[in-house]
Amino acid sequence: MLPLVTTKQAVKGALTVQFPDYTKVGSDSVGAGTDGSDFTTVTSITTAARSATISEHVIRADVTDLAMMGNADDLVGNVGNILGDAVAAKLDADLTALATGFSQTESSAGTALALSHLFGAMRQLRAAGAPFPYNLVLSAKQVWGPKGLISLTNDAAVTGSNSKPLSLLGTKGEEAINTGMIGSIAGFDVYWSDQINENVGSAGDAAGFAFSKGAIGLGIGPEGLMKIETERNASFRSTEYVAVGYWAEMEVKDSFGVYILTDVS
């Protein structure tokens, strides 16, 4: 999620960052001018400041001396990678969870994903004046499940006079079959995250979403997004490994995002 959202790093000595939310100015604010005369109509461009306060996200693992002695693998290096991956997954989990807060929606609980939902999300983002690129972020089941995006591009149960064993939706169907993924569709760049809830309300629905970059803001700590440190504990004959992420996530502009809740059960 990190490359897809608006990021801002806190300055040294501060733990709060602000993201501006500008109101949309429409064509009705543009008037006709007369040569040689002063144009006196003033249009107010307002902005709201969205503040996010950096917090810590911590995971710790202790590696004993005896475990290191009895392990031929690179235990130390692997522990660092595992902890770093866990913090990165938590970052994705926090950012994708914001999708449920978007007031604009497509589809609903118990409804399978359809191409009309994607075009509906595109319509809402365009109407809001959201800047490109547009991103579509789905769960694993929303992409590869029987009610997911891939299934919309092919039909394995072809009947009638068509003798082919598989019916494809043009080049997108071929892309799905050849690569197992669709890079873009309906004007969206497609991504997936295993951190998206696939059982919303215990009803077997997944919380996917579409958005423009300005919809979500991520504040990063003044000394960076993440660090991993070690501390020797001689009396316990072990080494402590601690990974910490420093961030704050927030919804900046609600109209730049669309919640796409679909059935994946």
Summary of the structure (lengths in Angstrom):
residues: 265
radius of gyration: 24.0
end to end distance: 24.9
largest distance: 87.8
contacts: 766
relative contact order: 0.26
helix: 31%
strand: 33%
